Amino acid sequence: MNILAIIPARGGSKGIPGKNSKLLGTKPLIAYTIEAAQACKLIQTTIVSTDDVVLAAIAKQYGAEVPFLRPASLATDNARSIDVVLHALEVLSSQGRSFDAVCLLQPTTPFRAEGFIDQCITAFISHQSDSLVSVQPVPHEYNPHWTFEPDASGHLHIATGEESIISRRQDLPKAYIRDGSVYLTKVSVLKSHSLFGKTVAYVESDSSDYVNIDTPEDWTLAETLLSRRR
């Protein structure tokens, strides 16, 4: 399977200005994800989709391709990931390059265990699913079977629709959240304007060094985790 890794990294960021090019330890944030992609045995091509010339130069320095600069319309706070991916595929197609699947790797989750992306790709191919996402388990106190939604009259109902609540923690079904680290999708599914399709496989990632950087507090946590990793 011919897999394209896309690392989306726009220049603007409200929470942490210049986040993707900001030094985390001794390297720009984006470098961690580029190096993780470059280390994968099952990824054939790694590109960075960015609107920023500084990020483009950093990406090339660390070995990623930057075959285009992303248009400003796709570098806003409201730009959708699916549109960024489809734009990249369209540009590469115009250059005569085609792929079977896309591995979307967000630079805001910089720490991935060695071999984890290849593990995800292997599972994706094995399941023959439309897509695969990396996940983190939901703590039992936030399990959807223990959460409630209000109705118009101000009464609460179990969010999952059951009439009675599951009383024992041990009886709760497993629940996961997307952790933002790895998204894999068949190109045929992407062309229907979906990142997920009808069948979504998953691989659980290591929670011990997980961070998704969005706020200054997240950045501080990333620095702490980096010190521990070293």
C-alpha positions in Angstrom: 0.0 0.0 0.0 1.4 3.4 -1.1 0.9 5.7 1.9 1.3 9.4 2.0 2.0 11.1 5.4 0.7 14.6 5.6 1.8 16.9 8.4 -0.4 20.0 8.6 1.3 23.0 10.1 0.0 26.5 9.6 2.0 29.5 10.7 -0.7 31.1 12.8 -1.7 30.0 16.3 -3.7 32.0 18.9 -2.9 29.9 22.0 0.8 29.7 21.4 2.2 32.1 18.8 4.5 30.4 16.3 3.8 27.1 18.0 4.8 24.8 15.2 8.2 26.4 14.8 8.8 27.1 18.5 11.7 25.2 20.1 10.6 22.3 22.3 13.9 21.3 23.9 16.4 21.7 21.1 14.1 21.2 18.1 11.1 23.0 16.6 7.9 21.3 17.6 7.2 20.2 14.0 10.5 18.3 13.9 9.3 15.6 16.3 6.5 14.6 14.0 8.7 14.8 10.8 11.3 12.5 12.4 8.6 10.1 13.5 7.2 9.9 10.0 10.7 9.5 8.5 11.4 6.6 10.8 8.4 4.7 9.5 9.0 1.7 7.3 5.5 1.7 5.8 5.3 5.4 4.8 6.5 6.1 1.3 6.3 9.9 1.2 6.2 12.6 3.9 5.0 16.1 3.1 4.3 19.2 5.2 1.3 21.3 4.2 2.0 24.8 5.4 1.3 28.4 4.5 4.4 29.6 6.2 7.9 30.0 4.5 9.7 29.6 7.9 7.9 26.3 8.6 8.6 25.2 5.0 12.3 25.8 5.5 12.3 23.9 8.8 10.4 21.0 7.2 12.9 20.7 4.4 15.8 20.9 6.9 14.4 17.8 8.7 13.8 15.8 5.5 10.1 16.4 4.6 8.9 17.4 1.2 7.1 20.8 0.8 5.7 20.5 -2.7 3.5 23.6 -2.3 2.5 26.4 0.0 -1.0 26.1 1.3 -3.4 28.8 0.3 -4.4 31.3 2.9 -8.0 30.2 2.7 -6.9 26.8 4.1 -4.8 28.3 6.9 -7.5 29.9 9.0 -8.8 28.8 12.4 -11.9 27.5 10.6 -10.1 25.4 7.9 -11.1 21.8 8.0 -8.6 19.0 8.1 -10.4 17.1 5.3 -10.1 20.2 3.0 -6.3 20.5 3.8 -5.8 16.8 2.9 -7.9 17.0 -0.3 -5.9 20.1 -1.4 -2.6 18.2 -0.9 -3.9 15.2 -2.9 -5.1 17.4 -5.7 -1.8 19.2 -6.0 0.2 15.9 -5.9 -2.2 14.4 -8.4 -1.5 17.3 -10.8 2.2 16.3 -10.5 1.4 12.7 -11.5 1.6 11.3 -8.0 -1.0 9.0 -6.5 -1.5 7.2 -3.2 -3.7 4.5 -1.7 -4.0 6.1 1.8 -3.1 9.1 3.8 -1.6 9.1 7.2 -2.4 12.5 8.9 0.1 13.3 11.6 -0.6 16.4 13.7 2.6 18.1 15.0 0.7 19.1 18.2 1.1 15.5 19.5 4.9 15.3 19.2 5.6 12.2 21.3 4.9 8.9 19.6 6.4 5.6 20.8 9.0 4.1 18.4 7.3 2.0 15.8 3.8 3.2 16.8 2.9 4.7 13.4 3.9 1.5 11.7 1.8 -0.4 14.2 -1.2 1.7 13.3 -0.6 1.2 9.5 -0.3 -2.6 10.0 -3.6 -2.7 11.9 -5.2 -0.5 9.3 -4.2 -2.8 6.5 -5.1 -5.9 8.5 -8.6 -4.7 9.4 -9.2 -3.4 5.8 -11.2 -0.6 7.3 -12.0 2.7 5.8 -9.9 4.5 8.4 -8.0 4.1 11.6 -7.5 6.5 14.5 -5.2 6.4 17.5 -7.0 6.6 20.8 -6.8 7.1 24.5 -9.1 5.4 27.0 -11.8 7.5 28.6 -11.6 7.5 32.4 -14.5 5.6 33.9 -15.9 8.7 35.6 -16.4 10.3 32.1 -17.7 7.1 30.4 -20.6 8.1 28.2 -22.8 5.6 30.0 -22.2 7.7 33.2 -22.8 11.1 31.6 -26.2 12.9 31.3 -27.9 15.2 28.9 -30.6 17.7 29.9 -33.9 17.8 28.1 -36.1 20.9 27.5 -37.9 20.5 30.9 -34.6 20.5 32.8 -34.4 16.8 33.5 -31.4 14.6 32.9 -31.2 11.5 30.7 -28.3 9.1 30.3 -26.4 10.3 27.2 -26.3 6.8 25.7 -30.1 6.4 25.9 -30.4 3.6 28.5 -33.4 3.8 30.9 -31.3 2.8 33.9 -27.7 3.6 34.7 -24.9 1.0 34.9 -24.2 0.9 38.6 -20.8 -0.9 38.7 -17.6 0.5 37.2 -16.5 -3.0 36.3 -19.6 -3.4 34.0 -18.9 -0.3 32.0 -18.0 -0.9 28.3 -14.7 0.5 27.1 -14.8 4.0 25.7 -12.1 5.9 23.8 -11.3 9.4 22.5 -9.4 10.3 19.4 -6.0 11.5 20.6 -5.0 13.4 17.5 -1.7 11.5 17.0 -2.5 9.3 14.0 -5.3 9.3 11.4 -5.2 6.9 8.5 -7.8 7.0 5.7 -8.1 5.4 2.3 -7.9 7.9 -0.5 -11.1 6.6 -2.0 -12.9 7.5 1.3 -11.2 10.9 1.5 -12.6 11.8 -1.9 -16.1 11.4 -0.5 -15.1 14.3 1.9 -14.8 12.1 5.0 -11.8 11.4 7.2 -13.5 8.3 8.7 -15.8 6.5 6.2 -18.1 3.8 7.5 -15.6 1.5 9.3 -13.1 2.9 11.8 -10.4 0.8 13.4 -8.3 1.9 16.3 -5.0 1.5 18.1 -4.5 2.6 21.7 -1.5 4.8 22.3 0.7 5.1 25.3 -0.8 7.5 27.8 2.4 7.9 29.8 3.9 10.5 27.4 0.8 11.8 25.7 0.2 15.5 25.2 -1.9 17.5 22.6 -0.4 21.0 22.7 -3.0 23.7 22.4 -2.4 26.0 25.4 0.7 27.3 27.3 -0.1 24.8 30.0 0.1 22.0 27.5 3.5 23.3 26.4 4.7 23.2 29.9 3.5 19.6 30.2 5.3 18.8 26.9 8.6 20.2 28.3 8.1 18.0 31.5 7.4 14.9 29.4 10.4 15.6 27.2 12.7 15.8 30.2 11.4 12.5 31.4 11.8 10.9 28.0 15.4 11.9 28.0 
